[in-house]
Amino acid sequence: MADSNGNRFAIEASCTSKTIVNDASKGYLDDDDRKALKERGIALEKLQYGTSIKPEVLIGTDILPTMFAAGEVIPLANNRVILPTRFGPILFGGLGSPGRKPSITCTATTDTRPVDLEKLWTMESGVEEFHGPSKTEKKSVNDKVVEQFEKDIRFSPEGYVIKLPWKTDGTKEELPDNRPIAFKRLFATLKKYKNNEWVMEKYKETIEDQLKKGVIEEVDLDLPPTGDAVLSHHPVITLSEHKTTKLRIVYDGSAHHVGKPSLNSALHQGPTILPSLVGQLLRFRFGTIAIIADVDYSRWQ
């Protein structure tokens, strides 16, 4: 074949009966494009946006200008161009769409609370919001919590009894009736495991065992809300190293209504009484035999 300058070259063409490209939509020229073409005396086929045509010949854009170009490229708006060819002017570039204009969206997030990382950390840990140096204030509050703990603790036939370490910042008085949350959690759990007989049976056994031992007490639904916190609960199922499945029930003290405090947020966290992890790891290496105990059972001894 020969290009527009008379130079001859060879190209490879393939013919196939298979569909290698879907129908193509005709392009759209806006008023500015049509005005620019009219000024140059160029008349294109009437373009109807949304109509489709079936391509019959595919020609690479690297070959088309070389083979059929008959003039200089005419730039249009929206990154499109008109290429004059032996067959007439051809539109190149994006198809465009009628009435489509660039849009700019700006999203702003406003938080009226000061972004204080130290405050966020103390809120996450459940510790009182301190107004002085964090360590000093934390130690002062924890010392008061321990002092009150030692005053309130008493021994009964059932074991040691202690009051909950309530905060004195008014959070306790803001605690709402959270029975609706507990109901929703219960319904969700029943819906999830109602067809699992093993889970339902183990759940029942665990609840009855904890009721018998006095770990939990039943809520009387016939009585109006008394201000007591009702704990939501759900099962946690694990597979032990002996390939036996275990189920335990977790009581959620952090569940709360939107914008309202939870039970955990109304209680002091208290000082950490666990030994240093570094010390534990070092002592673990000294002995020949390591012994562990299940907290669930050791607390009843």
C-alpha positions in Angstrom: 0.0 0.0 0.0 1.0 3.6 -0.4 0.8 6.4 2.1 -0.4 9.9 1.5 3.0 10.9 0.3 3.2 8.0 -2.2 5.6 5.9 -0.1 4.8 2.2 -0.4 4.8 -0.3 2.5 3.3 -3.6 3.5 0.8 -4.3 6.2 -0.7 -7.5 7.5 -4.5 -7.8 7.6 -6.6 -10.6 9.2 -10.2 -11.6 8.4 -12.4 -13.3 11.0 -16.0 -14.2 11.5 -15.7 -13.8 15.3 -16.8 -10.7 17.2 -13.7 -9.1 18.5 -15.2 -5.8 19.6 -18.7 -4.7 20.8 -20.9 -2.2 19.2 -19.5 1.3 19.5 -21.5 4.4 20.4 -21.3 7.4 18.1 -19.6 10.5 19.5 -21.1 13.7 20.5 -20.1 17.2 19.4 -21.2 20.1 21.5 -22.0 23.6 20.2 -18.4 24.8 20.5 -17.1 21.9 18.5 -19.7 22.3 15.8 -19.0 26.0 15.6 -15.2 25.4 15.2 -15.9 22.8 12.4 -18.3 25.1 10.6 -15.8 27.9 10.6 -13.3 25.6 8.8 -16.0 24.4 6.3 -15.9 20.8 7.6 -19.2 18.9 7.6 -19.4 15.6 9.5 -22.1 13.0 9.3 -24.9 14.0 11.7 -24.0 12.4 15.0 -26.8 11.1 17.1 -25.6 10.5 20.7 -26.6 7.2 22.1 -26.9 5.3 18.8 -24.6 2.4 18.2 -22.8 1.1 15.1 -21.2 -2.2 14.5 -17.5 -1.8 13.4 -16.6 -3.7 10.3 -12.9 -2.8 10.0 -10.4 -2.2 12.8 -7.4 0.0 11.8 -4.7 0.9 14.3 -4.2 4.6 15.0 -0.5 4.2 14.2 -1.4 3.2 10.6 -4.5 5.2 9.9 -2.8 8.7 9.8 0.1 7.3 7.7 -2.2 5.6 5.1 -5.2 7.9 4.8 -4.3 11.3 6.3 -5.2 14.1 3.9 -4.4 17.2 6.0 -3.3 18.5 9.4 -5.0 17.5 12.6 -7.6 20.0 13.8 -7.8 20.2 17.6 -11.2 20.5 19.3 -12.3 21.0 22.8 -12.4 18.2 25.4 -9.2 16.6 24.1 -10.7 15.6 20.8 -9.4 16.2 17.3 -10.5 16.0 13.6 -8.3 14.1 11.2 -8.9 14.8 7.5 -8.6 11.5 5.5 -9.2 10.3 2.0 -12.6 9.1 3.2 -13.5 12.4 4.8 -12.9 13.9 8.3 -12.7 11.5 11.2 -13.4 12.3 14.9 -10.7 11.1 17.3 -10.7 11.2 21.1 -13.3 10.8 23.9 -16.9 10.2 22.8 -18.3 12.8 25.1 -21.9 13.1 26.2 -24.5 15.8 25.9 -24.9 18.1 28.8 -22.0 16.5 30.8 -19.9 19.1 32.6 -17.1 18.6 35.0 -18.1 18.6 38.6 -16.1 19.3 41.7 -17.1 17.7 45.1 -15.6 18.9 48.3 -16.1 17.0 51.5 -15.3 18.5 54.9 -15.4 16.8 58.3 -15.8 19.0 61.3 -15.1 17.7 64.8 -15.8 20.0 67.7 -13.7 17.9 70.1 -10.0 18.8 70.3 -7.9 16.2 68.7 -5.9 15.1 71.8 -4.2 11.8 71.5 -3.6 11.5 75.2 -7.3 12.0 75.8 -8.2 9.4 73.2 -5.8 6.8 74.8 -7.3 7.4 78.2 -10.8 7.1 76.9 -9.9 3.9 75.1 -8.5 2.4 78.3 -11.4 3.5 80.4 -9.3 5.6 82.7 -10.7 8.9 84.0 -9.9 12.0 81.9 -7.0 13.6 83.7 -6.4 17.3 83.7 -2.8 17.4 84.9 0.3 15.3 84.0 -1.1 12.0 82.9 1.1 9.7 85.1 0.6 11.9 88.2 -3.1 12.2 87.9 -3.5 8.5 87.0 -1.5 7.4 90.1 -3.6 9.8 92.3 -6.9 8.4 91.0 -5.7 4.8 91.3 -4.5 5.3 94.8 -8.0 6.5 95.8 -9.6 3.6 94.0 -7.4 1.1 95.9 -8.0 2.9 99.2 -11.8 2.7 98.7 -11.5 -0.9 97.6 -9.8 -1.8 100.9 -12.5 0.0 102.9 -15.4 -1.6 101.1 -14.1 -5.2 100.8 -15.8 -7.8 103.1 -15.9 -11.5 103.4 -19.1 -13.5 103.3 -19.9 -17.3 103.2 -20.1 -17.0 99.4 -16.7 -15.3 99.2 -15.3 -11.8 99.0 -17.7 -9.0 98.2 -16.7 -5.6 96.8 -18.6 -2.6 95.5 -18.1 -1.5 91.9 -15.5 1.4 91.6 -17.9 4.0 90.2 -16.5 7.3 88.9 -17.7 10.4 90.6 -17.9 12.6 87.5 -21.6 12.0 87.0 -21.2 9.3 84.3 -23.1 6.7 86.5 -26.1 9.0 86.6 -26.2 9.3 82.8 -26.4 5.5 82.3 -29.6 4.8 80.3 -31.7 1.7 80.4 -29.8 -0.7 78.1 -32.3 -3.5 78.1 -33.1 -2.8 74.4 -29.5 -3.4 73.5 -29.4 -6.7 75.5 -32.6 -7.8 73.7 -31.2 -7.0 70.3 -28.0 -8.9 71.1 -30.0 -11.9 72.3 -32.2 -12.0 69.3 -29.2 -11.8 67.0 -27.5 -14.6 68.8 -30.6 -16.8 68.7 -31.1 -16.1 65.0 -27.5 -17.1 64.3 -27.3 -20.3 66.3 -31.0 -21.5 66.4 -30.2 -24.4 64.1 -27.0 -25.4 65.9 -28.2 -27.7 68.7 -24.7 -28.1 70.2 -24.3 -24.3 70.7 -27.8 -23.8 72.1 -27.3 -26.7 74.6 -23.9 -25.5 75.7 -25.2 -21.9 76.0 -28.1 -23.1 78.2 -25.8 -25.2 80.4 -23.4 -22.3 80.9 -26.1 -19.8 81.8 -27.7 -22.2 84.2 -24.3 -23.0 85.8 -23.5 -19.3 86.3 -27.0 -18.7 87.7 -26.5 -21.5 90.2 -23.1 -20.2 91.3 -24.4 -16.6 91.6 -22.2 -15.2 88.9 -25.2 -13.7 87.2 -28.8 -13.0 88.2 -32.0 -13.1 86.1 -33.7 -9.9 85.1 -37.4 -9.7 86.0 -39.0 -8.4 82.8 -42.3 -7.7 84.7 -40.7 -4.9 86.7 -40.0 -1.4 85.3 -36.4 -0.4 84.7 -34.6 0.2 88.0 -31.4 1.9 86.6 -29.4 -1.3 86.9 -27.1 -2.1 84.0 -28.2 -5.1 82.0 -25.3 -6.8 80.3 -25.5 -8.0 76.7 -23.9 -11.4 76.1 -22.8 -13.6 73.2 -20.9 -16.9 72.8 -17.3 -17.3 71.9 -16.5 -20.7 70.4 -12.9 -21.9 70.2 -11.2 -25.1 69.1 -8.6 -26.3 71.6 -5.2 -28.0 70.8 -6.9 -31.3 71.7 -9.4 -30.7 68.8 -12.2 -30.2 71.3 -14.6 -27.3 70.8 -15.2 -25.0 73.8 -17.9 -22.4 74.3 -17.7 -19.5 76.8 -20.0 -16.6 77.2 -18.8 -13.0 77.1 -20.6 -10.2 78.9 -20.3 -6.9 77.1 -19.9 -4.0 79.4 -18.9 -1.6 76.6 -22.2 -1.8 74.7 -24.0 1.6 74.8 -26.6 3.7 73.1 -25.4 6.3 70.6 -24.2 9.4 72.5 -24.6 7.6 75.9 -22.0 6.2 78.2 -21.5 2.4 78.7 -21.1 0.6 82.0 -17.3 0.3 81.4 -17.0 4.1 80.9 -18.7 4.7 84.3 -16.2 2.6 86.2 -12.6 3.2 87.2 -10.2 0.9 85.5 -7.9 0.8 88.6 -4.2 0.0 88.7 -2.7 -2.8 86.8 -2.1 -5.8 89.2 -0.6 -8.1 86.6 3.1 -8.8 87.0 5.6 -7.5 84.5 5.5 -9.5 81.3 9.3 -9.3 81.0 9.7 -10.7 84.5 7.2 -13.5 83.7 9.1 -14.5 80.5 12.5 -14.5 82.4 11.1 -16.6 85.3 9.5 -19.0 82.8 13.0 -20.0 81.6 14.4 -20.7 85.0 12.2 -23.7 86.0 12.0 -27.1 84.4 8.2 -27.4 84.6 5.7 -24.7 83.9 2.2 -24.8 85.6 -0.9 -23.0 84.4 -4.3 -22.8 86.0 -7.7 -22.0 84.5 -9.0 -18.8 86.1 -12.6 -19.9 85.6 -12.1 -22.7 88.1 -9.4 -21.3 90.4 -11.7 -18.4 91.5 -14.1 -20.9 93.1 -11.4 -22.6 95.3 
